[in-house]
């Protein structure tokens, strides 16, 4: 996929920023704690250089409303082999979706990326942009630290072993299933889809079925987002399979906001659905598209299955 920009840690791309957007970027940079000079430079080119990390903001599309992309270019530690690095990126997607709309990917050169399709109101939500950038930086630092800590783990083959046990879901994740704020969304979505799940079970439902796909749905405690995931029939056992999945994530995230992750039980497609300004019918349409995309990924390459639909 050809992104509208491609920063490099060595030779970063400096793209002129629309003057209307510069105050937005400058205020967000100040919110991050940058100096006035650094904030002004960021506002002019959209590029932020940090040790081992380059972040660039770029407008992606103008209609139906302005939407921006935040891309973090990660520097793989020299002592971390690509095999281990790619595994870490795929596994990290499971955790990242619980706290953000970021996802890990790689470009055609194997460069690690963190991508976030920003959902805030462009040019106005300064604090939210600053917080989104802070989360992106924190996730990048965690990935680098995790890779460094794991660099001494021996790998003897192209097939990497699964973790010995399934990690315990944090208490907040368990509690989220019992949240009731999303009940009206799910009731309306299921009715729209023709799903006959009894309404009285919605409060505690964890899994719904659409066609051949079983979707796990968890309500976030922020009372705004739903965490949605489903298993996909795409083995991610070898280095080449995982490389292809990470490359597909670059396009999946940009076009749909979804990403492939490597969970303890295997490959899955996941996303973080934002309910702001939407209703259950919109959720139902989105879930239908999500299930269709996941089902298609088992029979053809993920990137070719991407559509610019409601996702």
C-alpha positions in Angstrom: 0.0 0.0 0.0 1.2 3.5 -0.8 0.7 5.8 2.2 0.5 9.5 1.6 3.7 9.8 3.7 6.5 7.5 4.7 8.8 8.9 7.5 12.2 7.5 8.1 14.3 7.5 11.2 17.3 8.5 9.1 15.7 10.8 6.4 12.3 11.9 7.7 9.8 13.3 5.3 8.6 16.8 6.2 5.2 17.4 4.6 3.8 21.0 4.7 0.8 21.2 7.0 -2.4 23.1 6.1 -2.2 26.5 8.0 -5.7 25.8 9.4 -4.4 22.7 11.1 -1.2 24.2 12.6 -2.7 25.7 15.7 -4.3 22.3 16.4 -0.9 20.5 16.1 1.0 23.2 18.0 -1.4 23.1 21.0 -1.3 19.3 21.1 2.5 19.4 21.1 2.5 21.8 24.0 0.1 19.5 25.7 2.7 16.8 25.3 5.2 19.0 27.1 7.3 20.0 24.1 9.1 23.4 24.1 7.5 26.2 22.1 10.1 25.9 19.4 9.6 22.1 19.1 5.8 22.6 19.1 6.1 25.2 16.3 8.3 22.9 14.2 5.8 20.0 14.7 2.9 22.2 13.6 4.7 23.2 10.4 5.7 19.7 9.2 3.7 17.2 11.3 6.9 15.4 12.2 8.1 14.6 15.8 11.5 13.0 16.2 12.2 11.1 19.4 15.0 8.6 20.3 14.3 5.5 18.3 10.9 6.7 17.1 9.6 9.1 14.5 5.9 10.2 14.6 4.2 11.9 11.7 0.7 13.3 11.4 -0.8 13.5 7.9 -4.3 14.3 6.6 -5.8 11.1 5.1 -9.1 12.2 3.6 -11.3 15.3 3.6 -14.8 13.8 3.2 -17.2 13.1 4.8 -15.1 14.9 7.4 -11.4 15.5 7.8 -9.6 12.5 9.1 -5.9 12.2 10.0 -3.4 9.4 10.4 -0.8 9.1 13.1 2.1 6.9 12.1 4.9 5.8 14.5 8.0 4.4 12.8 9.8 2.1 15.2 13.4 1.2 15.3 13.9 -2.5 15.9 16.7 -3.1 18.5 19.8 -4.4 16.8 20.0 -7.5 18.9 16.3 -8.5 18.3 15.9 -10.8 15.3 13.1 -10.0 12.8 11.4 -13.3 13.7 11.0 -12.3 17.4 10.2 -8.7 16.5 7.3 -9.7 14.2 5.9 -12.0 16.8 6.0 -9.3 19.4 4.2 -6.8 17.1 1.4 -9.3 16.4 0.9 -10.3 20.0 1.0 -6.7 21.2 -2.1 -5.9 19.1 -4.2 -7.9 21.5 -3.3 -5.7 24.4 -3.3 -2.4 22.4 -6.9 -2.7 21.4 -8.0 -2.7 25.0 -6.6 0.8 25.6 -6.3 2.5 22.2 -7.1 2.4 18.5 -3.5 1.8 17.6 -2.2 -1.3 15.9 1.2 -2.7 14.9 2.2 -3.3 11.3 5.3 -3.4 9.1 6.0 -1.8 5.8 7.5 -3.6 2.7 11.0 -3.1 4.1 10.1 -4.8 7.4 10.1 -1.5 9.3 7.9 -1.7 12.4 5.0 0.7 12.5 2.3 1.9 14.9 -0.7 3.2 13.1 -3.7 5.1 14.5 -6.6 6.3 12.4 -7.5 9.3 14.5 -11.2 9.7 15.3 -11.3 13.1 17.1 -12.7 16.2 15.5 -9.9 17.6 13.4 -8.6 21.1 14.2 -10.5 21.4 17.5 -10.0 18.5 19.9 -6.5 19.6 21.0 -6.4 17.7 24.3 -7.6 14.4 22.7 -4.9 14.7 20.0 -2.2 15.3 22.6 -3.5 12.3 24.6 -3.5 10.1 21.4 0.1 11.1 20.6 1.1 10.4 24.3 -0.5 6.9 24.0 1.3 6.2 20.7 4.6 7.2 22.3 4.0 5.1 25.4 3.1 2.0 23.3 6.1 2.5 21.1 8.4 2.7 24.2 6.8 -0.4 25.7 7.3 -2.4 22.4 11.0 -1.4 22.3 11.5 -2.3 26.0 9.6 -5.6 25.5 11.7 -6.5 22.5 14.9 -5.8 24.3 13.9 -7.8 27.3 13.0 -10.8 25.1 16.0 -10.6 22.9 17.9 -13.3 24.8 15.1 -15.9 24.3 16.4 -18.6 22.0 14.5 -19.4 18.8 15.5 -22.5 17.0 13.0 -22.7 14.1 10.8 -20.8 11.8 7.8 -21.9 13.9 7.5 -20.1 17.2 5.9 -21.8 20.2 2.7 -20.5 21.6 2.8 -19.2 25.2 2.4 -21.9 27.9 -0.9 -20.6 29.1 -3.6 -18.1 28.3 -3.0 -14.8 30.1 -5.7 -13.9 32.6 -7.9 -11.1 31.4 -7.5 -8.0 33.7 -10.3 -7.5 36.2 -11.4 -4.4 34.3 -12.0 -6.6 31.2 -14.1 -9.0 33.1 -16.1 -6.2 34.7 -16.6 -4.6 31.3 -18.8 -7.6 30.1 -21.3 -6.7 32.9 -21.5 -3.0 31.9 -25.0 -2.1 30.7 -24.3 1.1 28.8 -24.0 -0.9 25.5 -27.3 -2.9 26.0 -29.4 -0.6 23.8 -26.8 -0.7 21.1 -26.6 -4.5 21.0 -30.3 -5.0 21.2 -30.9 -2.7 18.2 -27.9 -4.2 16.3 -29.1 -7.7 16.8 -32.6 -6.9 15.8 -31.3 -5.1 12.7 -29.2 -8.3 11.9 -32.2 -10.6 12.4 -30.4 -12.2 15.4 -32.8 -14.0 17.8 -30.6 -13.7 20.9 -33.0 -13.0 23.9 -32.9 -9.4 24.9 -32.6 -10.3 28.6 -29.2 -11.9 28.0 -27.6 -8.8 26.4 -26.2 -7.4 29.6 -23.9 -10.4 30.1 -23.4 -11.6 26.5 -19.8 -12.1 25.5 -20.2 -13.7 22.1 -22.7 -13.3 19.2 -22.8 -15.2 16.0 -23.1 -13.6 12.5 -23.1 -16.2 9.8 -20.1 -18.5 10.4 -18.3 -16.0 12.6 -18.4 -15.9 16.4 -17.7 -12.4 17.6 -16.5 -11.6 21.1 -17.8 -8.3 22.3 -16.6 -6.5 25.4 -17.9 -3.1 26.6 -15.2 -0.8 27.6 -15.5 0.9 31.0 -15.2 4.3 29.2 -18.9 3.8 28.2 -18.0 4.7 24.6 -16.0 1.9 23.0 -16.7 -1.8 22.2 -13.8 -4.2 21.8 -14.6 -6.7 19.1 -12.6 -9.7 18.0 -13.2 -12.9 16.0 -11.0 -15.9 15.1 -9.8 -16.1 11.5 -8.7 -19.0 9.4 -5.2 -17.7 8.7 -2.4 -19.7 10.3 0.4 -17.5 11.7 2.9 -20.2 12.6 5.8 -19.3 10.4 7.9 -16.2 9.9 6.6 -15.6 6.4 2.9 -15.9 7.5 3.4 -13.4 10.3 5.2 -11.0 8.0 2.4 -11.1 5.5 -0.2 -10.5 8.3 1.7 -7.4 9.6 2.0 -6.0 6.1 -1.7 -6.5 5.6 -2.3 -4.6 8.9 -1.0 -1.4 7.3 -3.9 -1.4 4.8 -6.4 -2.9 7.1 -5.9 -0.2 9.7 -5.9 2.6 7.2 -9.1 1.5 5.4 -11.1 -0.3 8.1 -9.7 0.4 11.5 -9.2 -3.4 12.0 -6.0 -5.4 12.6 -4.8 -8.9 12.7 -3.5 -10.1 16.0 -1.9 -13.2 17.4 -3.8 -14.3 20.5 -3.0 -17.3 22.7 -5.7 -19.3 20.8 -4.4 -18.3 17.3 -5.0 -15.6 14.7 -7.8 -13.1 15.1 -9.2 -10.0 13.6 -10.0 -7.2 16.1 -11.2 -3.7 16.3 -12.3 -1.0 18.7 -15.7 0.4 17.8 -16.4 4.0 18.8 -20.1 4.5 19.6 -20.0 8.3 19.7 -22.8 9.8 17.6 -23.9 6.4 16.3 -26.8 4.0 17.1 -27.4 0.3 17.1 -28.3 0.1 13.4 -24.8 1.5 12.6 -23.3 -1.1 15.0 -25.3 -3.8 13.3 -24.1 -2.7 9.8 -20.5 -2.5 11.1 -20.6 -5.9 12.7 -21.9 -7.4 9.5 -19.1 -5.9 7.5 -16.6 -7.0 10.2 -17.8 -10.6 10.1 -17.7 -10.6 6.3 -14.1 -9.3 6.2 -13.0 -11.9 8.8 -14.6 -14.7 6.9 -13.0 -13.6 3.6 -9.5 -13.6 5.2 -9.5 -17.4 5.5 -9.8 -17.9 1.7 -7.7 -15.1 0.2 -4.9 -12.6 1.2 -6.1 -10.2 3.9 -5.1 -7.1 1.9 -7.3 -8.0 -1.1 -10.3 -8.5 1.2 -10.3 -4.9 2.4 -13.2 -2.7 1.4 -13.9 1.0 2.0 -17.3 0.2 3.6 -18.7 1.2 6.9 -15.8 -0.1 8.9 
